[in-house]
Amino acid sequence: MKKNSRLLFAIITTVALTACSKDFVNTRPTNAVPDDQVFNTIDNAETAINGTWAYMFDTYFTFAVPGYKSIHLTSDAMGSDVALTTSYGFRDAYTFIEMVDNTKNRVSAYWTLLYKVIDNCNLFLSKIDNVPGDDAKRKYLKGQALTLRANSYLTLASFYQFGVNTNGNTKTAPIYLEPSNPGTQGKSKSTLIQLYQQTISDLETAIPLLGQYDRPATMKYKIDVHVAQGLLARAYLYSGQYAKATTPAVAARDGYPLMGSDDYNKGFNDISNQEWIWGQAQTPTQNVAASNFNFLDVSTPVAYYKSFKADPWFRGYFESSDVRTRLFEVSHAGHMLYKKFRFRDPGAMVADLVLMRSAEMYLIEAEAYARSGNAGKAKDALNALRTARNASPYNGNGSVTDTILLERRKELWGEGFSLSDILRTGGTVVRKPFVNFQGKDSIIPVPFPDGTIDSVHVIGHRTLALPDKSPFKPFSNYYLFSIPLSELQNNPNINN
């Protein structure tokens, strides 16, 4: 990794950073401020955290890589339940030819973004203890920096290697804990277990620092103790420490009740939703990150690409009473639309982005109990969510763990968990054609809002095998994110 000692930050969080990704790695950007001007007061130091957050979400690497949230879109495009149209944005991820290719822009962009956030946090943490000012504010800012760094390491652990149950000692990605400078030498890969250990250490240190921070209700992009607890629950679950995952999952969702059925159908676009623990707010003047909705929103006319269609088979996992079924619709063109995500303000193309919800915490609790052998408590946590969605309670038929994993697919569709769940559980992508007995697109009668009923060729998955023509299978290297070629060339130590 090419390293430098410059702290990237936006002077005001409404600044959108739009330069090419390599500029952030190799040069000092024009909107940077010298370190001695940032770290002369606690209030100024806070701008470094705000700027790192802005860099994550407002860095527009290309139209198809609109910041950190596009990592989640890539995860879902590479999963089982998004029947992606082959025209725009994430087509090459969907077909598994992109993330395996270390020369691709998306591969480089994600690595650059995650490690720039880590480097910014390392510099912040090296300075903050000596900055004059209010000590209470210093503590929560330090907690926010530790949590941001932990989130980057958790993301690396989630997409660059298979789960710890496969081989936790597999080398995955480097760990950096000191700020870079022109003489910094690139490090070798750490193991997957070490990545999780670093993530958990950062979060366990952050949680007491964040304990007294009272986040304003309108500022859910700010990291508070609930966000850190939720990430800790994820890290414990993903690293196989199931007995430890339940407590932070319950703590994270405290004060964030599950939303009602009407709210579920409002488009997943508003940070004020009572169930959202963490999210990125957008406004008409700061809406770069909302461009992710151009792919997710399949029904609003202003959405450009509308490419994240649903696998028609996915609709069959839902009961008719389930409030989530209201979101399904077949278009005249034959695509299964899952209208979960819609622009809140289409005219201004504004929509907030969800990063963590209490529903996920119920699912983490349920899975952790199931994998720990406590089926009763697993059932209770799962049914709390299913009841809120007006779905039949799980009654013990079939594997509780498999039922929970399916519920994750149903509840968290489009939120970025598809590929990471496949990798951590040793699962496989499952795609089958939606065809009739003649092998053609199935023709079904579809009622439309204007009262007409038409016979429609319903379109399902178009990529049904891996690029080498082999069937989808567990532990395929096509599922893993690659380390970019530039990193391999510039860091001779990475594979030591």
C-alpha positions as CSV (number, residue, x, y, z in Angstrom):
1,M,0.0,0.0,0.0
2,K,1.3,3.4,-0.9
3,K,1.2,5.4,2.3
4,N,1.4,9.1,3.3
5,S,0.9,11.2,6.4
6,R,-1.8,13.5,5.2
7,L,-5.2,13.5,6.9
8,L,-8.0,13.8,4.4
9,F,-11.0,15.7,5.7
10,A,-13.8,17.9,4.5
11,I,-13.8,21.4,6.1
12,I,-17.6,21.1,6.3
13,T,-19.4,17.8,6.0
14,T,-21.4,19.1,3.0
15,V,-18.2,19.1,0.9
16,A,-18.4,16.2,-1.7
17,L,-15.1,14.6,-2.5
18,T,-15.1,13.6,-6.2
19,A,-11.5,13.2,-7.3
20,C,-10.0,10.0,-8.6
21,S,-9.2,7.5,-5.8
22,K,-5.5,7.5,-6.5
23,D,-5.3,11.2,-5.6
24,F,-6.3,10.4,-2.1
25,V,-3.6,7.8,-1.7
26,N,-0.7,9.6,-3.4
27,T,-1.2,13.3,-3.0
28,R,-2.4,15.9,-0.6
29,P,-5.9,16.9,-1.7
30,T,-6.6,20.6,-2.1
31,N,-9.3,20.6,0.6
32,A,-6.9,19.2,3.2
33,V,-5.7,21.2,6.2
34,P,-2.3,20.8,7.9
35,D,-2.3,18.6,10.9
36,D,-1.3,21.3,13.3
37,Q,-4.4,23.3,12.4
38,V,-6.7,20.3,12.9
39,F,-5.4,19.1,16.2
40,N,-5.1,22.4,18.0
41,T,-8.5,22.2,19.7
42,I,-11.0,19.4,20.3
43,D,-13.6,21.1,18.2
44,N,-11.2,21.3,15.2
45,A,-10.3,17.7,15.8
46,E,-13.9,16.7,15.3
47,T,-13.7,17.9,11.7
48,A,-11.3,15.1,11.1
49,I,-13.9,12.5,12.1
50,N,-16.5,14.3,10.1
51,G,-14.2,14.5,7.1
52,T,-13.3,10.8,7.2
53,W,-17.0,10.0,7.3
54,A,-17.6,12.3,4.3
55,Y,-14.8,10.6,2.4
56,M,-16.4,7.2,3.0
57,F,-19.7,8.2,1.5
58,D,-19.1,11.1,-0.8
59,T,-16.1,9.7,-2.7
60,Y,-17.4,9.0,-6.2
61,F,-14.8,6.7,-7.7
62,T,-17.0,6.1,-10.8
63,F,-20.8,6.2,-11.4
64,A,-20.9,2.6,-10.3
65,V,-18.7,3.0,-7.2
66,P,-20.5,5.7,-5.2
67,G,-18.6,5.4,-2.0
68,Y,-18.6,2.9,0.9
69,K,-22.2,1.9,0.5
70,S,-21.5,0.4,-2.9
71,I,-19.6,-2.4,-1.2
72,H,-23.0,-3.5,0.1
73,L,-24.4,-3.3,-3.4
74,T,-21.6,-5.5,-4.7
75,S,-22.3,-8.0,-1.9
76,D,-25.9,-8.3,-2.9
77,A,-25.2,-8.4,-6.6
78,M,-22.9,-11.4,-6.0
79,G,-25.5,-13.3,-4.0
80,S,-28.6,-15.4,-4.7
81,D,-31.6,-13.1,-4.5
82,V,-30.8,-10.2,-6.8
83,A,-31.5,-11.0,-10.5
84,L,-29.4,-8.1,-11.8
85,T,-30.1,-6.6,-15.2
86,T,-27.0,-6.9,-17.3
87,S,-26.8,-3.3,-18.5
88,Y,-25.6,-1.1,-15.7
89,G,-23.2,-0.7,-12.8
90,F,-22.8,-4.0,-11.1
91,R,-23.1,-6.3,-14.0
92,D,-19.5,-7.7,-13.8
93,A,-19.8,-8.3,-10.1
94,Y,-23.1,-10.2,-10.7
95,T,-21.4,-12.4,-13.3
96,F,-18.3,-12.9,-11.0
97,I,-15.7,-11.6,-13.5
98,E,-15.0,-8.3,-11.7
99,M,-14.0,-8.8,-8.0
100,V,-11.7,-11.7,-8.9
101,D,-9.7,-9.4,-11.3
102,N,-7.2,-7.4,-9.4
103,T,-6.8,-4.8,-12.2
104,K,-10.4,-3.6,-12.0
105,N,-11.3,-0.2,-10.7
106,R,-13.9,-1.4,-8.2
107,V,-11.3,-3.8,-6.6
108,S,-8.8,-0.9,-6.2
109,A,-11.5,1.6,-5.0
110,Y,-12.7,-0.6,-2.1
111,W,-9.2,-1.4,-0.9
112,T,-8.2,2.3,-1.2
113,L,-11.3,3.5,0.7
114,L,-11.0,1.0,3.6
115,Y,-7.3,1.7,4.2
116,K,-7.6,5.4,3.8
117,V,-10.2,5.4,6.6
118,I,-7.9,3.2,8.7
119,D,-5.0,5.6,8.1
120,N,-7.1,8.7,9.0
121,C,-8.2,7.0,12.2
122,N,-4.7,6.0,13.0
123,L,-3.5,9.6,12.7
124,F,-6.5,10.8,14.7
125,L,-5.8,8.3,17.5
126,S,-2.1,9.2,17.6
127,K,-3.0,12.9,18.2
128,I,-6.2,13.2,20.1
129,D,-4.8,12.5,23.6
130,N,-2.7,15.6,23.5
131,V,-5.3,18.0,22.0
132,P,-6.4,20.6,24.5
133,G,-10.1,20.8,25.3
134,D,-13.1,19.1,26.9
135,D,-12.1,15.7,28.1
136,A,-15.6,14.2,27.7
137,K,-15.7,15.2,24.1
138,R,-12.2,13.8,23.6
139,K,-13.4,10.4,24.9
140,Y,-16.3,10.1,22.5
141,L,-14.4,11.3,19.5
142,K,-11.7,8.7,20.3
143,G,-14.5,6.1,20.6
144,Q,-15.8,7.2,17.2
145,A,-12.4,6.8,15.6
146,L,-11.9,3.4,17.1
147,T,-15.3,2.3,15.8
148,L,-14.6,3.6,12.3
149,R,-11.4,1.7,12.2
150,A,-13.0,-1.4,13.5
151,N,-15.7,-1.1,10.8
152,S,-13.0,-1.1,8.1
153,Y,-11.3,-4.1,9.5
154,L,-14.6,-5.9,9.9
155,T,-15.4,-5.2,6.3
156,L,-12.0,-6.6,5.2
157,A,-12.6,-9.7,7.3
158,S,-16.0,-10.1,5.7
159,F,-15.2,-10.0,2.0
160,Y,-11.5,-11.0,1.5
161,Q,-11.6,-14.4,3.0
162,F,-13.9,-17.3,3.9
163,G,-15.2,-17.8,7.5
164,V,-13.1,-18.6,10.5
165,N,-14.7,-22.1,10.6
166,T,-12.9,-22.8,7.3
167,N,-9.4,-21.7,8.4
168,G,-9.1,-18.8,10.7
169,N,-5.4,-18.8,10.2
170,T,-5.6,-18.0,6.5
171,K,-3.7,-14.8,5.7
172,T,-6.2,-12.1,4.7
173,A,-5.2,-8.4,4.8
174,P,-2.6,-6.3,6.6
175,I,-3.3,-4.5,9.9
176,Y,-1.9,-1.0,10.4
177,L,-2.3,0.7,13.8
178,E,0.1,3.7,13.3
179,P,-0.3,6.6,11.0
180,S,1.7,6.4,7.7
181,N,4.5,8.6,6.6
182,P,6.7,8.6,3.5
183,G,9.0,6.0,4.9
184,T,6.3,3.6,6.1
185,Q,6.9,0.1,4.8
186,G,3.9,-2.0,3.7
187,K,3.0,-4.9,6.1
188,S,2.3,-8.5,5.4
189,K,-1.2,-9.9,5.6
190,S,-2.6,-10.8,9.0
191,T,-4.7,-13.8,9.5
192,L,-8.5,-13.7,9.5
193,I,-8.5,-14.4,13.3
194,Q,-6.2,-11.5,13.8
195,L,-8.4,-9.1,11.8
196,Y,-11.4,-10.1,14.0
197,Q,-9.3,-9.7,17.2
198,Q,-8.3,-6.2,16.2
199,T,-11.9,-5.3,15.3
200,I,-13.1,-6.6,18.7
201,S,-10.3,-4.9,20.6
202,D,-11.1,-1.6,19.0
203,L,-14.8,-1.9,19.8
204,E,-14.4,-3.1,23.3
205,T,-12.1,-0.1,23.9
206,A,-14.6,2.3,22.2
207,I,-17.8,1.2,24.0
208,P,-16.9,2.7,27.5
209,L,-15.6,5.9,25.8
210,L,-18.9,6.3,24.0
211,G,-21.0,5.5,27.1
212,Q,-21.8,9.1,28.0
213,Y,-22.3,10.4,24.5
214,D,-25.9,11.4,23.9
215,R,-26.3,11.4,20.2
216,P,-28.9,13.8,18.8
217,A,-31.9,11.9,17.3
218,T,-31.5,13.6,14.0
219,M,-27.8,12.6,13.7
220,K,-27.8,8.9,13.3
221,Y,-24.7,9.1,11.1
222,K,-22.8,9.8,14.3
223,I,-21.3,6.8,16.1
224,D,-22.7,6.2,19.6
225,V,-22.5,3.3,22.0
226,H,-25.4,1.5,20.2
227,V,-23.5,1.5,16.9
228,A,-20.3,0.2,18.5
229,Q,-22.4,-2.5,20.3
230,G,-24.0,-3.5,17.1
231,L,-20.7,-3.8,15.3
232,L,-19.3,-5.8,18.2
233,A,-22.3,-8.2,17.9
234,R,-21.5,-8.7,14.2
235,A,-17.8,-9.3,14.9
236,Y,-18.5,-11.9,17.6
237,L,-21.0,-13.7,15.4
238,Y,-18.8,-13.6,12.3
239,S,-15.8,-14.8,14.3
240,G,-17.6,-17.7,15.7
241,Q,-17.8,-16.4,19.3
242,Y,-21.5,-17.1,19.5
243,A,-21.9,-17.0,23.3
244,K,-20.5,-13.4,23.3
245,A,-22.7,-12.1,20.5
246,T,-26.1,-12.0,22.2
247,T,-25.3,-9.4,24.9
248,P,-24.2,-6.6,22.6
249,A,-26.9,-7.4,20.1
250,V,-29.6,-6.9,22.8
251,A,-27.8,-3.7,24.0
252,A,-27.5,-2.3,20.5
253,R,-31.2,-2.4,19.8
254,D,-32.3,-1.0,23.1
255,G,-34.4,2.1,22.3
256,Y,-34.8,1.1,18.7
257,P,-38.1,-0.9,18.5
258,L,-39.0,-2.8,15.4
259,M,-40.9,-0.7,12.9
260,G,-44.6,-1.2,12.1
261,S,-45.9,-2.5,8.8
262,D,-46.6,0.9,7.4
263,D,-43.1,2.1,7.9
264,Y,-41.7,-1.0,6.3
265,N,-43.4,0.0,3.1
266,K,-42.2,3.6,3.0
267,G,-39.1,2.9,0.9
268,F,-36.3,2.4,3.4
269,N,-35.1,6.0,2.8
270,D,-35.5,7.9,6.0
271,I,-33.0,8.0,8.9
272,S,-35.8,9.0,11.3
273,N,-37.2,5.4,11.1
274,Q,-37.4,4.2,14.7
275,E,-35.7,0.9,13.8
276,W,-32.6,2.5,12.3
277,I,-29.6,2.4,14.6
278,W,-27.1,3.8,12.2
279,G,-27.4,5.5,8.8
280,Q,-26.2,8.2,6.5
281,A,-28.6,11.2,6.0
282,Q,-28.9,12.9,2.7
283,T,-30.1,16.4,1.7
284,P,-30.8,18.1,-1.6
285,T,-27.3,19.7,-1.4
286,Q,-25.6,16.6,-0.1
287,N,-26.9,13.6,-2.0
288,V,-23.8,11.9,-3.5
289,A,-24.4,8.8,-1.4
290,A,-28.0,8.7,-2.4
291,S,-26.9,7.8,-5.9
292,N,-26.8,4.2,-4.6
293,F,-30.6,4.4,-4.9
294,N,-30.3,4.7,-8.7
295,F,-29.5,0.9,-8.7
296,L,-31.8,-0.2,-5.7
297,D,-34.9,1.9,-6.6
298,V,-36.6,-0.1,-9.4
299,S,-39.9,1.7,-9.5
300,T,-39.4,5.5,-9.1
301,P,-39.2,7.1,-12.6
302,V,-36.2,9.3,-11.8
303,A,-34.0,6.4,-10.8
304,Y,-31.4,6.0,-13.6
305,Y,-30.6,2.3,-13.7
306,K,-33.2,0.3,-11.7
307,S,-30.9,-2.7,-12.0
308,F,-31.4,-4.5,-8.7
309,K,-34.4,-6.7,-9.7
310,A,-35.4,-9.6,-7.5
311,D,-35.1,-13.3,-8.3
312,P,-38.7,-14.4,-8.9
313,W,-38.1,-17.4,-6.7
314,F,-37.2,-15.1,-3.8
315,R,-40.9,-14.0,-3.7
316,G,-41.9,-17.6,-2.9
317,Y,-40.1,-17.5,0.5
318,F,-42.7,-15.0,1.9
319,E,-46.2,-15.9,3.2
320,S,-49.1,-13.9,1.8
321,S,-49.8,-12.4,5.2
322,D,-46.2,-11.1,5.5
323,V,-46.1,-7.3,5.2
324,R,-43.0,-7.6,3.1
325,T,-45.0,-9.2,0.3
326,R,-46.6,-5.8,-0.5
327,L,-43.3,-4.7,-1.9
328,F,-43.3,-7.3,-4.8
329,E,-44.6,-6.4,-8.2
330,V,-44.0,-7.9,-11.7
331,S,-43.4,-5.2,-14.3
332,H,-44.8,-5.2,-17.8
333,A,-41.3,-6.1,-19.0
334,G,-41.3,-9.2,-16.9
335,H,-39.0,-8.2,-14.1
336,M,-39.8,-9.0,-10.5
337,L,-39.6,-5.7,-8.7
338,Y,-39.0,-5.7,-5.0
339,K,-39.8,-2.1,-4.1
340,K,-38.0,-2.0,-0.8
341,F,-35.9,1.0,-1.6
342,R,-37.4,4.2,-3.1
343,F,-36.2,7.8,-3.3
344,R,-37.7,9.8,-0.5
345,D,-37.7,13.0,-2.5
346,P,-37.6,12.0,-6.2
347,G,-37.3,15.6,-7.4
348,A,-34.1,16.1,-5.4
349,M,-33.0,12.5,-5.7
350,V,-32.7,12.3,-2.0
351,A,-32.8,9.1,0.2
352,D,-31.0,8.2,3.4
353,L,-28.9,5.0,3.6
354,V,-29.4,2.4,6.3
355,L,-26.3,0.9,7.9
356,M,-27.7,-0.9,10.9
357,R,-31.2,-1.8,12.1
358,S,-32.6,-3.5,15.2
359,A,-34.0,-6.3,13.0
360,E,-30.4,-7.4,12.3
361,M,-29.7,-7.5,16.0
362,Y,-32.6,-9.8,16.6
363,L,-31.3,-12.0,13.8
364,I,-27.7,-12.0,15.3
365,E,-29.2,-12.9,18.7
366,A,-31.2,-15.7,17.2
367,E,-28.3,-17.1,15.1
368,A,-25.9,-16.9,18.1
369,Y,-28.3,-18.8,20.3
370,A,-28.9,-21.4,17.6
371,R,-25.2,-22.0,17.0
372,S,-24.6,-22.2,20.8
373,G,-27.2,-24.9,21.1
374,N,-30.0,-22.9,22.8
375,A,-32.8,-23.5,20.3
376,G,-35.5,-22.1,22.6
377,K,-34.0,-18.6,22.9
378,A,-33.1,-18.7,19.2
379,K,-36.7,-19.3,18.4
380,D,-37.9,-16.5,20.7
381,A,-35.6,-13.9,19.0
382,L,-36.5,-15.1,15.5
383,N,-40.2,-15.0,16.3
384,A,-40.0,-11.5,17.7
385,L,-39.0,-10.3,14.3
386,R,-41.4,-12.6,12.3
387,T,-44.3,-11.5,14.4
388,A,-43.5,-7.8,13.7
389,R,-43.6,-8.7,10.0
390,N,-46.9,-10.5,10.4
391,A,-45.3,-13.8,9.4
392,S,-46.1,-17.1,11.0
393,P,-43.9,-17.9,14.0
394,Y,-41.3,-20.5,13.6
395,N,-42.7,-23.7,15.1
396,G,-39.7,-25.9,15.3
397,N,-40.1,-27.6,11.9
398,G,-36.7,-27.8,10.1
399,S,-33.3,-26.5,11.2
400,V,-33.6,-23.4,13.3
401,T,-30.2,-22.2,12.0
402,D,-31.2,-22.6,8.3
403,T,-34.5,-20.8,9.1
404,I,-32.6,-17.9,10.6
405,L,-30.2,-17.7,7.6
406,L,-33.2,-17.6,5.3
407,E,-34.9,-14.9,7.4
408,R,-31.7,-12.9,7.1
409,R,-32.0,-13.1,3.3
410,K,-35.6,-12.0,3.5
411,E,-35.2,-9.2,6.0
412,L,-31.9,-7.8,4.9
413,W,-32.2,-7.9,1.1
414,G,-30.5,-5.0,-0.5
415,E,-28.6,-4.0,2.7
416,G,-25.3,-5.7,1.9
417,F,-25.2,-9.0,3.7
418,S,-25.7,-11.6,0.9
419,L,-22.1,-12.4,0.0
420,S,-20.7,-11.9,3.4
421,D,-23.2,-14.4,4.8
422,I,-22.2,-16.9,2.1
423,L,-18.5,-16.5,2.9
424,R,-18.7,-16.7,6.6
425,T,-21.1,-19.7,6.7
426,G,-19.4,-21.8,4.0
427,G,-22.5,-21.5,1.9
428,T,-23.0,-21.2,-1.8
429,V,-24.7,-18.9,-4.3
430,V,-27.9,-20.5,-5.4
431,R,-29.4,-19.4,-8.7
432,K,-31.8,-21.3,-10.9
433,P,-33.7,-20.2,-14.0
434,F,-37.3,-19.1,-13.7
435,V,-38.6,-21.1,-16.6
436,N,-41.5,-23.3,-17.7
437,F,-41.4,-26.9,-18.7
438,Q,-40.2,-25.9,-22.2
439,G,-37.1,-24.2,-20.7
440,K,-38.4,-20.6,-21.5
441,D,-39.2,-17.7,-19.3
442,S,-42.3,-18.6,-17.3
443,I,-45.5,-17.0,-18.5
444,I,-47.8,-16.0,-15.7
445,P,-50.9,-13.8,-15.5
446,V,-50.1,-10.5,-13.8
447,P,-52.6,-8.0,-12.5
448,F,-51.5,-4.4,-13.0
449,P,-52.6,-1.2,-11.1
450,D,-54.7,0.0,-14.0
451,G,-56.9,-3.1,-13.5
452,T,-55.7,-5.0,-16.5
453,I,-54.3,-8.6,-16.4
454,D,-51.7,-9.6,-18.9
455,S,-49.6,-12.7,-19.6
456,V,-46.0,-11.8,-18.8
457,H,-42.7,-13.6,-19.5
458,V,-41.2,-13.4,-16.0
459,I,-37.4,-12.9,-16.1
460,G,-35.1,-14.5,-13.6
461,H,-31.4,-15.0,-13.2
462,R,-29.3,-14.8,-16.4
463,T,-26.0,-15.9,-14.8
464,L,-26.4,-19.4,-13.6
465,A,-22.8,-20.6,-13.3
466,L,-19.3,-19.4,-12.5
467,P,-17.2,-17.8,-15.3
468,D,-15.3,-21.1,-15.9
469,K,-18.8,-22.7,-16.5
470,S,-18.6,-24.8,-13.3
471,P,-21.7,-24.7,-11.1
472,F,-21.9,-22.5,-8.0
473,K,-20.3,-24.2,-5.0
474,P,-19.1,-23.4,-1.5
475,F,-15.6,-21.9,-1.1
476,S,-15.2,-20.7,-4.7
477,N,-12.5,-18.2,-5.1
478,Y,-14.8,-16.3,-7.4
479,Y,-16.7,-15.2,-4.3
480,L,-13.7,-13.4,-2.7
481,F,-12.7,-9.8,-3.2
482,S,-9.2,-9.5,-4.7
483,I,-6.3,-7.4,-3.4
484,P,-5.6,-4.9,-6.2
485,L,-2.6,-5.3,-8.4
486,S,-1.2,-1.9,-7.3
487,E,-1.0,-3.1,-3.7
488,L,0.8,-6.3,-4.7
489,Q,3.2,-4.2,-6.8
490,N,3.8,-1.5,-4.2
491,N,4.0,-3.6,-1.1
492,P,6.6,-6.3,-1.5
493,N,5.9,-7.6,2.0
494,I,2.2,-8.4,1.6
495,N,2.6,-12.1,1.0
496,N,5.5,-12.6,3.5
